[in-house]
Amino acid sequence: MVQRNQHQEPMDKAIENANAAVEAAQDAERAVAQANASADPEEMRIARQWAHQAEQQLHEAERRLGVVGYTDPARPATAKAQEQLSEGQLDMEIAQDAAKQPKQIR
């Protein structure tokens, strides 16, 4: 069995939270794209809510990663999580802009 240092647990939890936030952002981005394609106002409303929640998760995960204090680029898992959070936040901004401008119903 692999022994783990107790001081690594908060960092590992922060990285797990970051990964979950990125997955939520990807799901929200797909929901916004689907809602735009369907041009259903109710679906768009729900997709906007998902995008907003995902954005909050991304910000919270980034905050936790920073609070833990292990944003050392020398640690690959931390650097990767930080990079994915940044990309996820950019994707959420794009998705939320798309949600504000749905396709017109023809």
Phi, psi and omega in degrees: 000140181278130177273142180240140176282140182298328182290345179276339185300314179298323179293316180298320178294320178296321178292319176299317178297320179297316179296320178295321179294321179295318178297319178297321179295320178295318178297317180295321179298318177295321180296320179294317180298317179295318180295321177297319181293323182277338181057029178270118183301321180292317178297322179294319179299314180295318180297321177297320178297315178300316181297319179295315179296319179296320179296319177297319178297319179298315180296318180295318179296320178295319179298314181296321179297320178288322181295322180298332175082018181247045180270027179295118181299343179290339178267109186302320183295321180291315180298319179295317179297318180297318179295317179295323177296317179297316178296319179297321179294320177296316178299322179293322177298316179295316181296319180292324174297319179295325180290334179283340184235072181291158176297147177286145176279130183263000000 
